[in-house]
C-alpha cells in the first residue's frame, strides 16, 4: 500500500510537478500553434500591403484612384459634387 502511494506520488510529480510539467508542455505547444497561425496571418497582411505599396508607386490607375478618393482631385473639365449630410449644413 505504501509502495503504491509512493509510485502514484512519483507519477503525479512526473506529470504535474517539477520546473516544466507535462501541463506546461501542453500549454506551450498550444501557444506555439497560436503564434504560428498569427505569423501566417501577418505574412499575408505584409504581402497585401507590399502589393498595395508597389501599386501606389508604379501603377498610374491606382495613383489616380487614391488621389480622387483621398484628396478629392479631379481632371480638368470635370466637376466635383460633394454630398453634405443635412445635420452638418451649418444650422
C-alpha positions in Angstrom: 0.0 0.0 0.0 2.8 2.4 0.9 4.7 1.4 -2.2 1.6 2.1 -4.4 1.2 5.5 -2.8 4.8 6.4 -3.4 4.6 5.2 -7.0 1.4 7.2 -7.5 3.1 10.2 -6.0 6.1 9.8 -8.3 3.9 9.5 -11.3 1.9 12.6 -10.3 5.1 14.6 -9.8 6.5 13.4 -13.1 3.3 14.6 -14.9 2.3 17.7 -13.0 5.3 18.7 -10.9 8.8 19.9 -11.5 10.0 23.0 -13.2 8.4 22.1 -16.5 5.5 19.8 -16.1 3.6 18.0 -18.8 0.8 20.5 -18.4 3.3 23.3 -19.0 4.5 21.5 -22.2 0.9 21.1 -23.4 0.2 24.9 -22.8 3.4 25.8 -24.6 2.5 23.7 -27.6 -0.9 25.3 -27.8 0.8 28.8 -27.6 3.2 27.8 -30.4 0.3 26.8 -32.6 -1.5 30.1 -31.9 1.7 32.0 -32.7 2.3 30.1 -35.9 -1.2 30.9 -37.1 -0.6 34.6 -36.2 2.6 34.5 -38.2 0.7 33.2 -41.3 -1.9 35.9 -40.9 0.7 38.6 -40.5 2.7 37.4 -43.5 -0.5 37.6 -45.6 -1.1 41.1 -44.4 2.5 42.1 -45.2 2.2 40.6 -48.7 -1.0 42.5 -49.3 0.5 45.8 -48.1 3.6 45.2 -50.2 1.5 44.8 -53.3 -0.6 47.9 -52.4 2.6 49.9 -51.9 4.0 48.7 -55.2 0.8 49.7 -57.0 0.9 53.1 -55.4 4.5 53.6 -56.6 4.1 52.3 -60.1 0.5 52.0 -61.3 -0.9 55.2 -62.6 -4.5 54.0 -62.3 -4.1 53.2 -58.6 -2.4 56.6 -58.1 -5.3 58.3 -59.7 -7.9 56.4 -57.8 -6.2 57.2 -54.5 -5.9 60.9 -55.4 -9.5 61.1 -56.3 -10.8 59.2 -53.2 -8.4 60.7 -50.6 -7.9 64.2 -51.8 -10.9 64.9 -54.0 -8.8 65.6 -57.0 -10.4 66.0 -60.4 -9.3 66.2 -64.0 -9.6 69.4 -66.0 -13.2 69.8 -67.2 -14.7 67.5 -64.5 -17.0 68.8 -61.8 -16.8 67.6 -58.2 -20.0 67.2 -56.4 -19.8 66.9 -52.6 -22.8 65.4 -50.7 -23.1 67.0 -47.3 -25.3 65.3 -44.6 -28.3 67.5 -43.6 -27.2 67.9 -39.9 -23.8 69.3 -40.9 -25.2 72.1 -43.2 -24.3 74.7 -40.6 -27.7 75.3 -39.0 
